[in-house]
Amino acid sequence: MQRTIDYNLALLRQADHLLSQLDDGELSRERPLLFRATIGQHIRHVVEYYQCLLAQRSSGVLNYDRRTRDTRLEQQVGEARMAVDRCSAQLLAITEDMPLTLEGDLPGNEVSMPQPTSLARELTYVADHCVHHLAMVRIVLEQELQHVTRPEELGVAAATRNHRDR
């Protein structure tokens, strides 16, 4: 469990490192490379998945579809960094796995589809989800924002990194 938490913390540190180098305009500018989305929208989306998991775990029922969609996180670097910091602090407080029920909305279905999962499994999921969105952000950084420094592994899946290291 601790290795999974540490991996998530490392990913959130990567996001914070990127945010520390951006201004509000760079964060919130629509990017053709992201199909008119913004870096901020990707960061907000990732952070809100962490927020859902961390806030809803105490109830035992998790639903990522019920995010707050706080636009301040996608428009204001300071707000995004504070949210990342709060998620990191909450991750540090986790000491053990626990069972959860994941609910998800499907198109055309008014009833959520519950399925058993666990905190450890969902931490693995949100880490993979974070990597995916950081990979999209990386494209913009490489093409349009070369002043932003980033680790070489930014947006590279754990399995790919492990395969390359063999």
C-alpha positions as CSV (number, residue, x, y, z in Angstrom):
1,M,0.0,0.0,0.0
2,Q,2.8,2.4,0.9
3,R,4.4,2.0,-2.5
4,T,1.1,2.9,-4.2
5,I,0.7,6.0,-2.0
6,D,4.3,7.0,-2.7
7,Y,3.8,6.7,-6.5
8,N,0.7,8.9,-6.3
9,L,2.6,11.4,-4.2
10,A,5.4,11.5,-6.8
11,L,2.8,12.1,-9.6
12,L,1.2,14.9,-7.6
13,R,4.7,16.4,-7.1
14,Q,5.2,16.3,-10.9
15,A,1.9,18.2,-11.4
16,D,2.9,20.7,-8.7
17,H,6.3,21.2,-10.3
18,L,4.6,22.0,-13.7
19,L,2.1,24.3,-12.0
20,S,4.9,26.2,-10.3
21,Q,6.3,27.2,-13.7
22,L,3.0,28.3,-15.3
23,D,1.1,31.6,-15.0
24,D,-2.7,31.7,-15.0
25,G,-2.8,32.6,-18.7
26,E,-0.7,29.6,-19.7
27,L,-2.8,27.3,-17.4
28,S,-6.2,28.5,-18.8
29,R,-5.4,29.1,-22.5
30,E,-7.2,26.8,-25.0
31,R,-4.8,24.6,-26.8
32,P,-5.4,23.2,-30.3
33,L,-3.1,20.3,-29.4
34,L,-5.6,19.4,-26.7
35,F,-8.6,19.8,-28.9
36,R,-9.3,23.3,-27.5
37,A,-9.0,22.1,-23.9
38,T,-6.6,23.7,-21.5
39,I,-3.7,22.5,-19.4
40,G,-5.8,23.7,-16.4
41,Q,-8.8,21.5,-17.4
42,H,-6.5,18.4,-17.4
43,I,-5.0,19.3,-14.1
44,R,-8.5,20.0,-12.6
45,H,-9.8,16.7,-13.9
46,V,-6.9,14.8,-12.3
47,V,-7.1,16.6,-9.0
48,E,-10.9,16.1,-8.8
49,Y,-10.5,12.4,-9.2
50,Y,-8.1,12.4,-6.2
51,Q,-10.5,14.6,-4.3
52,C,-13.4,12.2,-5.0
53,L,-11.5,9.2,-3.8
54,L,-10.1,10.9,-0.7
55,A,-13.4,12.5,0.3
56,Q,-15.7,9.6,-0.5
57,R,-13.6,6.7,0.9
58,S,-15.0,7.2,4.4
59,S,-18.5,6.5,3.2
60,G,-17.4,3.3,1.5
61,V,-19.0,4.4,-1.8
62,L,-17.1,6.1,-4.5
63,N,-18.4,7.8,-7.6
64,Y,-16.0,9.8,-9.8
65,D,-18.9,11.2,-11.8
66,R,-20.0,13.3,-8.9
67,R,-17.0,15.7,-9.1
68,T,-17.3,19.4,-8.2
69,R,-15.8,20.6,-11.4
70,D,-14.3,23.7,-9.7
71,T,-13.2,26.0,-12.5
72,R,-10.9,27.9,-10.2
73,L,-8.6,24.8,-10.3
74,E,-8.3,25.2,-14.1
75,Q,-7.9,28.9,-14.2
76,Q,-5.8,29.8,-11.1
77,V,-2.3,28.3,-10.6
78,G,-2.5,29.1,-6.8
79,E,-5.8,27.3,-6.4
80,A,-4.6,24.3,-8.3
81,R,-1.4,24.1,-6.3
82,M,-3.3,24.3,-3.0
83,A,-5.6,21.5,-4.1
84,V,-2.7,19.3,-5.1
85,D,-1.1,20.0,-1.7
86,R,-4.3,19.1,0.1
87,C,-4.6,15.8,-1.8
88,S,-0.9,15.0,-1.0
89,A,-1.5,15.7,2.7
90,Q,-4.6,13.4,2.7
91,L,-2.6,10.6,0.9
92,L,0.1,10.8,3.6
93,A,-2.6,10.1,6.2
94,I,-3.7,6.8,4.7
95,T,-2.4,3.8,6.6
96,E,-4.3,0.8,5.3
97,D,-6.5,-0.6,2.4
98,M,-10.2,-0.8,2.7
99,P,-13.1,-2.2,0.7
100,L,-15.1,0.3,-1.4
101,T,-18.0,0.2,-3.8
102,L,-17.5,2.0,-7.0
103,E,-20.5,3.5,-8.7
104,G,-20.4,4.8,-12.2
105,D,-22.8,6.4,-14.6
106,L,-23.3,4.9,-18.0
107,P,-24.8,6.7,-21.0
108,G,-28.6,6.1,-21.2
109,N,-28.7,4.5,-17.8
110,E,-30.3,6.4,-14.9
111,V,-29.0,3.9,-12.3
112,S,-25.4,3.8,-11.3
113,M,-23.7,0.4,-11.7
114,P,-22.1,-0.6,-8.4
115,Q,-19.1,-2.8,-8.3
116,P,-16.7,-3.9,-5.6
117,T,-13.2,-2.4,-5.4
118,S,-10.7,-1.3,-2.8
119,L,-8.8,1.8,-1.8
120,A,-5.5,0.3,-3.1
121,R,-7.1,-0.6,-6.5
122,E,-8.5,2.9,-6.8
123,L,-5.2,4.5,-5.9
124,T,-3.7,2.5,-8.7
125,Y,-6.4,3.7,-11.0
126,V,-6.1,7.4,-10.2
127,A,-2.3,7.1,-10.6
128,D,-2.8,5.7,-14.1
129,H,-5.4,8.3,-14.8
130,C,-3.0,11.1,-13.7
131,V,-0.2,9.7,-15.9
132,H,-2.6,9.7,-18.9
133,H,-3.5,13.3,-18.5
134,L,0.0,14.4,-17.8
135,A,1.0,12.8,-21.1
136,M,-1.4,15.1,-22.9
137,V,-0.1,18.1,-21.0
138,R,3.5,17.0,-21.9
139,I,2.6,17.3,-25.6
140,V,1.8,21.0,-25.1
141,L,4.9,21.6,-22.9
142,E,7.1,20.1,-25.6
143,Q,5.5,22.0,-28.5
144,E,4.5,25.3,-27.0
145,L,5.9,25.8,-23.5
146,Q,9.6,24.7,-23.8
147,H,10.5,26.9,-20.8
148,V,8.7,24.5,-18.5
149,T,11.1,21.9,-17.1
150,R,9.8,18.4,-16.6
151,P,11.1,15.0,-15.6
152,E,11.8,12.6,-18.5
153,E,9.2,10.2,-17.1
154,L,6.4,12.7,-17.2
155,G,3.3,11.1,-18.8
156,V,5.0,7.7,-19.2
157,A,3.1,4.8,-17.7
158,A,4.7,2.7,-15.0
159,A,4.6,-0.4,-17.1
160,T,6.4,1.4,-19.9
161,R,9.0,2.7,-17.6
162,N,9.6,-0.7,-16.1
163,H,9.8,-2.3,-19.6
164,R,12.4,0.3,-20.7
165,D,14.4,-0.3,-17.5
166,R,14.8,-4.1,-18.3
